[in-house]
Amino acid sequence: MPDAMTGPAALAPRLRAVCGADGVVTDPARRRTYESDGITYHSAVPGIVVLPETTGQVAAVVRLCAEHGVPFVPRGSGTGLSGGALPRPDGVLVVTSRMRRVIEVDIPNERAVVQPGVFNLDVTRAAAPHGYHYAPDPSSRQVCSVGGNIAENSGGAHCLKYGFTVNHVTGLEIVTPRGDVVRLGGKAPDAPGYDLIGVFVGSEGTLGIATEITVRLTRAPQRTSTLLAAFPTMDAGGRAVSAIIAAGVLPAAVEMMDALAVEAAEAAVRCGYPEGAGAVLIVELDGAAEDVAAQFEAVTALCRAAGAFAVRAADDPAERARIWKGRRSAFAAVGRISPAYIVQDGVVPRTALGGVLARISELSARSGIRVANVFHAGDGNLHPLVLFDDAEPGAAERAAEVSGAILDLCVEHGGSITGEHGVGVDKACHMPRMFSDDDLATMDLFRRAFDPDGIANPEKVLPTPRLCGERPGVVRGEHPLVASGQAELF
Amino acid sequence: MTDFPTGAETGPPSPRRSFDDLLGDCVHCGFCLPTCPTYVLWGEEMDSPRGRIHLMAQTRDDVLTPEVVQHFDRCLGCLACVSSCPSGVRYDSLIESTRARVEAEHQRGPRERLLRALVFALFPYRRRLDLLRGPLRAYRACGASAWLRRSGVLERVSPSLAAMERVAPPLRTVPALPGRLPAVGRRRAVVGLLTGCVQGSLLPQVNTATARVLASEGCEVLTPRAQGCCGALSAHSGRAAEAARFARATVETFERAGVDTVVVNSAGCGSSMKHYADVLAEAGAGPSWERRARALSARTADLTEFLVRLGPVAERHPLPVRAAYHDACHLSHGQGVRDQPRELLRAIPGLELLDLPDPDLCCGSAGVYNLLRPDAARELGDRKAGNLRSTGARLLVTGNPGCSLQIASAMERGGHPVSVAHPAQVLDASIRGLDASALLEDAP
């Protein structure tokens, strides 16, 4: 426990002066409701919680932290799946859920300016009356915050065609770990100089807190068609995906779910997927009406050729919504078929999908741990759901082992340990499997350029001895590049 | 949208799951947050369903501090989170058990105790409410009401009393319902009508309209004299024993009536009656009562649900009016009844049905919530009023007396009074061929 005199609790009166009595949470039970974000197997009770409403308040809170060397952790809606918003008992949790104003919808320039706590879907809701939407669409879009999306560079089903969060941010106002308010970019695309927006998006709260975000709005397509295809096996579904891409079609989304994931989604939202499918493929096509019609024919034929036993089209919004509801609810829906589960996130080259899935089945059979598969098949982004019973002794450990082994498989096949959920605390110890010590040391140096005192979301993203155990080559003390004169801290 | 179990399953009673077991269903995904009215208002975890479930788990074996209890008290019980939960968490059961625990273990302040005693000594009792009708009418007629509202005195003395004053409707006298109303034409069903306490006393014209519509559609309508409160207000406030007492009496009343269906025109009552087995189990009633409760639940239907199932026979006459339909939480989230009222309204020639923005957000009435937490209720009422204004509707249609009074009061406060009617009144006007203006004047 941090000392009440020196820890974050000592900052309470000054934090109240900044955020108001109502904006500071000190009561232990109330504070504890913030102990986890979207994954509950990481938990830590924050030393103190603040709920600022303005950029000025965020900056003042961070300046107080910097002055007193108290760590801070930013948090949006608390839906993250890598423990990126895991609080610190010795730190301040800065929650942006009261900063939820859509500041401006600028249709002529195709931009929206929002506060970080705005729900992702609310950007689309604000733009929809004008025929626009905000393209990055994580499955939790109705609740996840735009600020959290910035931190994790979140993706979603439609990122195959439209790109990730980073492709849709043109301007940021950030509070740096020293408490300075800095503006990067604006409404115009491609500001000259270093791509600092590119640096900040995906930095998982380690480089500061975004307090105002300018995003690109995308014109709603003339036509959207969604197709649901059922295959006897995952392998057949995978073949269809490869055939579609090989034919030169770029769908807005290509999603695949296996039988177990379909079972969960059906139980949760009765989405009406075809019965008896070993794999269900959702293909969404959008664009000019003529193009969509032609592509739709082609994709239907390719699915049938790959062995689809049922292909259903959904042109009306209600039917489309039901199909997507099943997919979007899949993670939480698994709660209906398993007492506990781990949502994994990894990437493999699309061509390796079949091989990796086969290896995952083997892993599952060997360990007796069920794995449900949901994934963005178009870009090889896997979301295996590792199911276990937390009441059964040892099951959680075995599940964690399977989950980790899946990431090893991804790396082994030339992929990545995360596609869109971020590294957070959950995967920090996996980073050395992808990066050399030199790589990690350079990243650390980069981070220190923004945060010399290491108070911004510490122990996230990069592995530390406390987190991952002693490992030769982990940097402590003076940085080797600094020691050798190749770099300097400023 | 997840269909909420109606409690009308007729199979063998499933074993009641323990509180701890139900708590374990939450996977902390947060999908409930944007649908929760208090999270929408205050944006803090403790005032979201996910946060409240966390607090329930935390305090499972611990004392309930006032800091924790305030967050349970602030929950409106609107059940929007139950509709939005992909994991099927039974928040309705969780909060009802928690409220019973709060009532049993937590000592409230004297002011709060007095207010609650007053509310629960009045609202569930039709006769006591009826006694208030005379004074209330005199008070309205003498102009004291307008003076009191302008002065803001009541607001300063007690925001709860002010809220009570604001939502009290102008009263109308209608002839009492006969114990038996014969069907018009061929008899298609025999139904019992629950008259309710607030509906029956403060909005009696809704019950009259309901009975007339049912009769026109070929139903023989029985209105048992002996009926009292259904217990919904008590159950939703953690007064388990009181709720069970009311529930048992209601079960007995309608068992004796010998009807095919019990038709309910108040969303909160219907939702509670469809979960009578839970209400009785919460108070420790035995299996035989649970069976009787289940049997009654299976025969309970909301008016609109019942009419759609029955199919129309009475002719609908044109009713040219721009109307917006407001989903009462205990109809949409509590009973999964969303399409039926819309279907009935759309079938009326000339009626233009408008969609309200944010349809799933509670209007703040929530049983007696607007009396116990007037500030939050007022803010939610203002939001709903703003959304209603944006539609340009002249008439608001909704199936719960609390919502009617709350929204009418919010619109009046905002300087845009609007007419409010129950779907039964709209159908009644159409079937009887009344002019739309009658409906616009007739509303509370």
Interface residues (C-beta under 8 A of the other chain):
Chain A: V25 D27 A29 R30 R32 T33 Y34 E35 S36 G38 I39 T40 L51 S77 G78 T79 V95 S97 R98 R100 G117 F119 L121 S140 Q142 V143 C144 A267 A268 V269 R270 S329 F331 A332 A333 V334 G335 R336 P339 Y341
Chain B: M1 T2 D3 G24 D25 C26 V27 H28 C29 G30 F31 L33 P34 W42 G43 E44 E45 M46 R50 G51 H54 L55 Q58 T59 T65 E67 V68 H71 C85 P86 S87 G88
